[in-house]
């Protein structure tokens, strides 16, 4: 057996304890090809330490599964034996990325709790979840669940309204202990979708906002005109507008222009400037960007994650800075600061 990284084992064991892995349960680790072999092995050892029965489902690697902005196309598609094996587990550690896929939804419907883990160890440690993250995210969930309208504005010119109630609210706080629940370690945010055909207004991407699919900060303003739940115009003279236009057009799918989820970030240890500060960007994903405190998480493309029917492969997450967010007129974010005391991290606004 290869030598185990003691620090990694400690961190993974603590995470599985938050997920309430215990004796009598079964835990499956899902990976692809030769990637993440040490991580898979360490997760299995950690689960076994907690008394669980463990097994590993390893399938051939398909590079397109995790291509930038391409979602819902899992390498598990058509592999019924692998899917059935995973359905027999109480919990699946997903190291390849099933998000938005039919296979993930099938596992969740069978009561399997799923934890997606694709960030490297230093990010998992930096943003390690706490019970307090869960408390604050679930407090925000109560507010979002009862709202009928969400509005986002900004000094840059954003003014967009989402009519709500058709879709549920999804929370992410970095661990899962509930049957059928999916989460992503690390994270701390929540979101919902606007009602079909009931998102209208303008979103202005300002310098410093993040195009997650490209791991790129916006350099020049881009104006998105939204009518009845779809982007109808993409205006801007710079590189960012050209990237968005050409990328979305490349899918040859009108559903790529649909407005997807909307929410806000709540992790006080995530940083918006992360992509410029790190020297390890190639091995890192985007969880700092999605989770950083007070961002408005604006998204386009698929909505199957929340029970919708749009399964387009084109998905853009675009965290916005310095925005105001209102639920039925109550201010939740004030220029990128959390305005509701019970939602704030200790020592933060």
N, C-alpha and C positions, 0 to 999 in steps of 0.2 A: 504494500500500500504506500502511495506517495505520502510524504510528510505533510501534516495538516498545519495550516496557518492558525496559530492559537488565537490571535486577535480576531481573525475572521470567524472562527468557531464561536468565540465569546459573543460577538455581535449578532451572528445568525441565531444563536440560542436565545438571546434576549428578545429578538424579534419574534421567534416562534412562541415564546412564552406570552408575549402580548396577544398573539393569535390563539392562545389557549390550546395549543397542541398538547395532547396528554396521552397517557397509556390507554390502549384499546382503540386508538384511532389509526388510520392509515394515511400516509402522506406520500404523494407522488411528485417527483421532480421532472419537469418537461424541458428538454433541451434539443438542440439541433446540431448534428455533425460533431466536430471536435471542439467547438467553441464552448467556453465556460465549464470545462471539465472539473477544475478545482472547485468552482462555486457549487456545482451540482453535488460533488462528493461531500463538501463541507455541510451543505444543507441536510443531506441524508444523515450524516453523523449527528448533527444537532438535533434532528427530529428523533433519532434513535435514542439519544441521551434522555429525551423527555418521555420515552416509553412507547413511542409510536412505531408501527410497522412501516417500513419505507420501501419504495421501489422507484426505478428510473425509467422513464420513457424517452428514448433518444431516437430522433428521426433524421433522415437526410437533410442537410442544410439547403435551403433555397434562398439565395441572396435577395430576391425580390420581395421576400416577406417583410423585410424591415427597411425597404427603400424609403427615402425621404418623402413624407407626405402620402405614402401609399398604405392604406389601412384595410383591414377586413379580409385580407387574402392570406389565410393561414396555411402553412405547410401541412397542417393536419387534414386539410380538405380531402375527402375521399378515403381516408385511412380509418376505416371503421374499427379495426381492432385496437388501434391506439386510443381512439375516442372512448371506446367501451372500457378499456383498462383505466383511463383517467376518471371515468364516471364512477368507478368502484372505490375511489379514494374519498376520504373526508375533506382533504385539502390538496390543492395542486400548487406547487411553486412553478410559475411560468417564467422560464428564462429566455424564451424566444419571442413572445409577443402575439397573443391571440386577439388582442383588442379589436372590437367591432365585428369579429368573425362569427359565423353561424355556429362553429364548434364551441366557442366560449359560451355563447348563449345556451347551448344544449347542456353543457356542464353545469352552468348555474341553475338551470331549470331542474336538474337532477339533485340539487342541494349541495353541490361541491362548492366550497369556498376557495377562492383563487387569489393568489398574491403574485402580481407581476413584479419581477426584479430584473432590471436591465442596466441600472447605473453601477459604476464601479464602487469598490469598498469605501474609498474616501468620501464619496458623496453620500452613501448610505449612513456613514458615521456622522457626517456634518449635519444631516437633516433627520437624524434618528427620531422616530415618532414618540410622543408621550400621550398619556391619558388626558392631559390638559389640551393638547391639540384636538383630540376627539371631542372633548366637551365644547370647545369653542366652535368647531365646525358643525356639530350637531345643534348648537344654539342658533347658528346662522341658518341651518336647514329649516328650523321651525319658522323663521321669518320668511324665507323664500317659498316654502310650501303654501303659505296662506296668501301670498301676493297674487294679484291679478294683472299687474303691470310692472315691468322693469324698464327703467329709463337710464340711459348713460349719456352724459354730456362732458364736454371738455373745453378748455380755453382754445384748443387747436381747431375746434369747429364741429366736433362730434355731437350729434343729437339724434339718438335712435331709441325707438320704443318697441318693446316686446310685450305682446299680450300673452298671458300665461294661464296655466291650469290644465292644458291638454297632456303635458308630459310630467313625469315625476322629477324629483330632485335627486341627483347623485352626489354623495359625499365621498371625499378621499382624505384620509388622515394617516395612511401609511401602514395599516395592519387590518386584518379581518378575523373576527371570531364568530361570525354569524353564518349559518348554512346558506349557500347560494350567493353570498356577497363577494364581490370583486373589489380589490383595492390595489394600489400601486405604491410600493415602498421605494423611495420616500415621496411624500406629498402632504399637502394640507390646503385643500380648496374645495369648492362645491360649485355645482352648475345645474342648469336645466335647459330646456329648449323652449323657444317661443312657439305659440300655436301655429299650425300650418297656415301659411299665407298671411300671418298677422305680425310680421316684423317690418317696420318701415322707418326710414330716416337716412341719416348720413353718418358714416364712420370715417374720421380723418386719422390716418396713421401718421404719427408725429415722430421726429427724430428721437431715437432711444426706445421706441416700441420694438417688439421682437418678432421676426418671421422665423418661427421655430423650425419649419421644414428645411430652411436654408442655414440655420444657425447664424443668423445675420441680424444686426440692428438696422432699423429703418434710418436712412440718411436724409431723405427728402420726402416731404409730405405726399401722401397718397390719399385720394378721396374716393370712398366707396359709396355709391348711391344704392340704397336698398329699397325695393318695392315689393310688397306682398311676399316677403320671405326670401327674395332672391336678389343677388347683386346684379344690377342692370347696367352700371357704368363703373369703370375703373379709370380715374383721372389722375394724372401726374406726369411730370416731364422727366423724372429721373430714372435711375436703374431699378429702384424698388417697384415702381409701377409696372415697368416692362417685365420684370421677373414674375410678378403676380399674374399679369395678363397672359403671358406666354405659357406659364406653368399650368394654369387652370385650363387654358384652351387645349393643351396637349392631351388631356384626357378624353377629348371629344365626347363629353358627357354634360348635357345641360344641368344635370343635378349637382355638378361640382360647384355651381354658383349659389346653391342653397345656403341659407344661414343655419348654422348648427347650434352648438351649445353656448351659453353665456353664464358667467359666474364671476367669482373673485377669489384671489389668493390670500392665505392667512398664515403662512409659515414665516416666522420672524428670523429664522436662520438661513432662509433662501435669499439669494441676492440677484438683482436684475442685471448687474454688471458682470456676472459670472463668466460669460463667454470671452470677455476681454482680459479677465484677471487670471484665468487658468492656463496652465501649460499642458493640460492633458485632454484637450477638447475632443480629440479623435475617439477617445474611449468613453466619453461622457455623452449623455443624452440631454434632455431638456427640462428636468424636473425642477431645477432652480428657477427657470423661466416661468414655468406654469404655476409655481407655488409662491413666488415672492410676495411679501406682505403688501396688500393694498392694490395689487394689479387687477384690472378687469380682463378676464379671460374671454376674449372674443374668438369665435371659431366658425369655420365654414365647412360644408360637405355633409358627411353621413350623420344620421341620427338613430341608427339601429341600437346604439348603446343604451338609449332611453326608450326603446320600444317602437321607434319609427320604422318607416319602410325604405328610406333613402340609404342604399348601400354603396353609393359611389366610392371609388377608391381614392378620390382626391380630398384630402383633409388638410386644412391650414389652421393651426393654433397661432393666435397673434395676441400675446399679452400686451395690454395697453397701460401706459403709465399716466399718473397725474389726472385721473378721471374722477368724475362724480357719478355715483350710482344711487338710484332711488328705487324703493319698492313702495308702490302705491303712494308716492309722494314723500315717504320717510327717507331721509338721507342715511345711507349705509356707508358710503365712501365719500370723503370730502377731499378732493384733489389728491387722491392716492393714499389718504389716511383713513383708518377705520373710525367711523363716527359713533358707533354704538358701544358703550363701555363694556358690556358683557362679552363682546366679540374680540376685544383687544388682548393681545399678549401682555404679560406683566411688564410694565415700564414703557409700553409703546402706545402711540395713538393710532 
